[in-house]
Amino acid sequence: MSSRVRILANLRRRLEEGRPAAERAEGVAARLRLAGAQTAPRPAASRLEGAEALARFEEKLRAVDASVSHVPGFSSLPQALAEELRARNLPAAVRMGEDFDLVSLDWSGLEATRGPGRIEEPATLSRAVCGAAETGTVALRSGPANPVTLTFLGETHFIVLRRSEIVPGLEELWARVRRSGAQPRTVNLVTGPSRSADIGGVLQLGAHGPVAVHVFIVDA
């Protein structure tokens, strides 16, 4: 008998010496039913909803040096993005993935290209799954629709999500990701521009990624 078999046999025997098998099985099933659910006390900031959640989301975004604006619908996004690019003295160009909400829009006023992010990309655009009001965090799924490199290689990263996709806290954020049915290789949680204070204790934006993050909230 190998060491592995002996160890597993001892573990099985010890487990069987405890509660009855039916009780153990029910305990496992109960834990699976609670998977992803928060059972510990939650701060008030993670329980906000509606207008309060929206205000908190915007407040936390600005607190981490991100900027935010509203558009009435997705059709208004290209014009709003063009105005943001002009205001930042950036070229009238943006790189995005194959997300349907984005590629179905009229980008004729901009040089809009699709595909993975490229080194020193001036501006990139991603479609977020949702945002957490508690921290001003947005969740981004990897894949052809939103290549993960767009999140890290753009000098300025533009992110868009619907107002209805802003949830109270991280618990709801992960629940929404799970309910989407998608199984991305990664889910990136972004809270403002990249930053580091590793050198001399001085905060530097854009240390490991975008120097600026702007979130468009689609009100419709």
N, C-alpha and C positions, 0 to 999 in steps of 0.2 A: 504494500500500500504506500503510495507516494505521500510526501509531506502535505501537498495541497489537498488530497483526498481526506487525510487525517484531520486537518484543520477544519475543513468544511463539515465533516462528520461531527466533530466536537461542537461546532457552532450550532448545528441542527439539533443535537441532543440537548444542549443548554437551553435553546429556545423552546423546545418541546416540554421542558421541565417546568415552565412557567404557566401562563394562562392556557386554557383549552384552545384547540386549533380554530374553532368557530369564532371565539372571542378575538383571537389574534387577527383573523381574516377581516373581521369587522373593523378593527382598529386601523388596519392598512387602508381599507376602503374609505373610512372617515377622513383619513389624512389626505387621500387622493382627491376627495370631494372639496377639500379646503385649499387645494394647490393654488397658489397665487393670491389667496385671500389674506388680507391683513387682519389679524386678530388682536394685536396689541393696540393700546390707546394711540390715537392720532391727534396731532396738533390741529388747532382750529384752521390754520392756513391751508391744510390739505382737505378741508371739507367745504370750501367755498364753491358756489355754483352760480350760473347765470352771469349777470353783469358784474358781480363781485369777483368771480373767477377770472373774467376777462380783464378787469382792472388790475388784479393781482399779477396776472400773466405779463401784461405790458410793463407794470412796475418792476418786476423782477428782471425782465429783459433789459430794460434801461439801466438797471443797477449793475449789470455785468457788461456794460459798454456795448450792448447791441442796440439797434434801432428798430422801430416798428411803425407800420402804417397800414391803413385799411383800403381795400378796393371793394366796390359794390358787387362784383362778380368776376369770374375767371376771365371773361372777355375783356375786362379792363386791365388785366395784368400786363400785357405787352407795353401799353402806353405808360403805365405807372413805373415799370422797370426802366423804360427808356428815359424817363424823367430823373429817376434815381441815378442812372449812369451819368447823365449830363451834370447833375449836381455834384457828383464825386469826381468829375473830370476824367471819367473812364471812357474807353472806346465804346461805340455803339454795337457791342458784340457780347454774346452770352453763350455759355456751353451748358447743355442739359442732357438728360437721359431720354428714355422712350416713354415716360409716363403719359398716359392718354390725356389727362387733364391739361398737360402742357403742350404736347405735340399737336393737339387738335385746334390750337389757337392760331390767330393770324400774326405771325412774326415778321411780316414783310418790312416793317420799319427798322428792324435790327438784323444784324448778322448772327442768326441763331444756328448753332451747330449742335449736333448730337453725338454722344459717345462718352467714353471715360474721360475723366479730367486729365489735363496735360500740365506739365511743369510750367509755372509762371502764368497760369491762366488768369487774365484780369478779372473775370466775373463768371461765376457758376450759379446755376439755379437748381434747387431740389424741391421735391414734393414731400412734405412731412406726413407721417401717419397721424400724429396728434401732438399736442403740447400739454405740459403739466403746469397748471397755474401756480402751484406751490413753489416751484423753483425757476420758472421761466425756461424750462427745458423742452426741446423738441426731439421727437423720435424719428429716425430716418432708417428705412429698410434698405439693405444692399440689394443689388440685382440690376439687370439691364434698364429697368424703368428709372432707377436712380443710382447710377454707379457710385460706389463708396468713395472713389477718388475725387468726385466733385466736391465732397465735403471737406477734403484736406488740401487740395492743390489749387483752389481758387484764391486769388488775393482778396476778393470780396465775395462772400457766399450769401446768395439770396435764397430764402426759404419761404415756401408758401403753404398755408393750410387753411382750412375752413374754420370759421368761428365756432361751429358746432363740434369741431374736433378738439377743442380745448377742454380738458378734463381737470378735476380738482387736484389730484396728486399722482405720484408714481404708481400707486396701486392700480388706479383706473387706466393709466397709460399702458401698463403691461397687459391688463385685461383686454384692452382694445387691440393691441398687437396680436394677442392670441386669437381673438375672435375674428380677425381678418382672414384667417385661414392660410395666410402665406407663411412659408417656412424659409425666411432668408438666411443666408450664411451668417450675417451679422446684423445687429440693430445698434446703430450709433446714437447715443444720447448727447445732444449738443446744447450747451448752456453758454451762449455768447461766443466771442472770438477766442482763438487760441491765445494762451497767455502763459508766462513763466516768470518766476522771480528767483530762479536758481543762481543767476550770476549777479553777485553784489547785492542781493536782496532788493533789486529794483524791478518793478513789474514791467514786463515787455509784452505788448500785444503782437500777435502773429508769430510767436516763437516756433510753433509746430504746425501751423495751419493758417487759416484766413486771418488777416489783420482786421477785418470788419465783417459783421454779420447783420443782415437786415431781414426782418420777418414781415411778409405780407399776410395780412389776415383777410380772407375773403368772407364778406359779411353775408352773402347769399347762401 
